[in-house]
Amino acid sequence: MTIGAGCAVILHGPNGSGKTSLLRTIAGLQLPAEGQVEVDEDSLIFAGHLDAIKAQLTVQENLEFWQSIYGSHPALIARALTAFNLENLSERAAASLSAGQKRRLGLARLIVADRAVWILDEPTVSLDTASITLFDAALAAHLAQGGVAMIATHVALDQKATILDMQEFVATAQTEFDPFLEGSAL
């Protein structure tokens, strides 16, 4: 599969169909069972089930931390705060945020990282309708700038995307898969 600039691929399928495994493999977090992944690792960012925030830091400090890690432009912090409606929370400790606010902070990291390829595993978990709209707008802006996204989600997004149905890969009782064991089967 080749994904061109400005394109999104949405992975659909029930739990256990391999969506997370595929995303983790593309992100370089696990080895492929077969084949190979060709991607410039410096071009991508992975956002999984955990929000990758430091509870003891404020919202602003979390974004500054990620900006320093990725070496991106400091102006992206203000853009991320605005995109995910976090301006009024910028001085609050991340530990005191609600689950949805923490998720928005974790997603704001995508903007701060300034990476071309977003690999997202269920990014809308814990988000209310208004926050899903914020995410959708951030995603649309990313794609409009030539970015790429691969997203596992159970939520309909307002994006033109290629849908990859993972239904056929649902694990069965006889299926045993360990990406580190030779001969593992999906």
N, C-alpha and C positions, 0 to 999 in steps of 0.2 A: 504494500500500500504506500502510495506517495500522497502527501497532503501539501497542497500549494499554499502560497501566501494568501492571507485573507480568508482562509477556509477553516471550518470547524467540523469535527467528527463527533457525533454523540453516540455513546455506547448505551444501548438499551438491553434489558434482560433481567430476569429474576435474580435474587440472591443466589450465589454459588455458580453463576454462569461464566466467571472468569474476568469480569470487568476490571476489578482491582488488580488482579494478577497481570493483565495485559498492560495497564497503566504503569504499574511498578516496574515491569520489564522494560518498557519504553524509556522510563526515567532512569534506568540503570541501577535500580535497587534490588533486582534479582535477575538471574540468568534466564535466557529464553530456553524453553524445552526443545525447540527446534528453530532453525533459521537464524537470522541475525537482525539487529537493530542498527541502522545507520543514522545517527543524529549527532550533531555537534552538542556535546553535553553542556557547553557554556551558553547555549542558546535557549535552554529550557529551565522551567521551574515547575516543581511538583507540589501540589497542595492536596494532601490526603485527608484522612478522617480527623487528625489532630490539627489544631490551629497554629502550631509553631509559634506560640507567644510566650513571653516571660512574664509570669504572674506578678512578680515584684516590681516590674517596670511599668511606667505609665504608657498610655496609648502612643503618645509622641515618642517616648524613649524606645518602645518596641520598633517603631518604624525607622528611627534613627539607627538602631542596631542593625536592622536588615539592610538599610541603605549603605552602611559601612561594610557589611559583609559582601554585598554585590557590587560595591564601587560605583553605584549609579549617581545621578545628579541629585543633590539635596532638594531641589525644587519639586521633585516627584513626591516628596512627603506631603506637601500641601495639596497636591493633586489627588493623592490617595485619600487623605482625610476628607476632602470634599466629595469624591466619588462614592465613598461609603458612609457619608453622613456621620463622620466621627469628630468633626471640629469641636463640638461642645463637650466631647469626652476626652480631648487630647491630654489633659492633665490628670485624668483618673487612672488609678492603678488597674492594670489588666485583671487582677484577681477580683476586683469588685464589679466587673462587667457581667451582664446577663449572657446566657449561652449564645443568643443571636448577635449581641454586640461583640463577643469574642470571635465569632465566625466572621463578622464583617471586618474586624481587625486582621484576622488571618488572611482574608481575601485582599485587603488593602496592600498586603505584602507583594501581591502580584504586580501592582502598578509600580511600587518602589523598586522591585527587582529589575524592571525594564528588560525582560527577556522576551524573545520572539515567540517561543513555544510554551503554551500553558498546558500542563497535564493536570487535570482536575478530577478528583474522586469525590463525587457527591458534594459539590460545593454549596448547594443550597440547604443542606441539613441545618436545622435550627433557625432558618431565616423566615421572617414573616413575609407577607405578600409585598409590602413596600420595599423590603430589603432584597427580595428576589428581583424586583424591578431595578434596583440600584446595580445589582450584579449583572443583570442582562445588559444594562447601559454600558457598564465598564467592559463587558465582553464585546459588545458591538463596536465600541471605540477601538479596542485592541485589534479586532479583525479589520476594521476600516483602515488602520495604519499598516496593514500587511501582516499582522500577527497571525498565529495559528493556535488552535485549541483542540484538545482531545478531552472529552468530558464524559464521565460516567454519571448518569443522573436518572432519577425516576420522575423528575418534574419536567413539564413541557417548558422549553425556553423559547423566547421570541426571536430565534435566529434561523437563518437559512443554513442548514447543515446537512452533511451526509449522515445518515443513520446506519449504524452497524448493529444488527440484531444478534445478540449473543446467546439467544435461547438454545441453540443447538449444542452449546458447550456446557450446559448445566451438568454438574457432577452427579453421578449416580452412586448407589451403594457399592458397586463394583469398581468404581473409578478411584484410583489412588494417584494423587499427583503431588510430587515433590520436585520442584525445579532443580534440585541439587542431586537427585538420584537419576542415574542413567536408565533409560527405558520407561520413565514415567509417562503416563498417557493422560490426555485431557478427556 
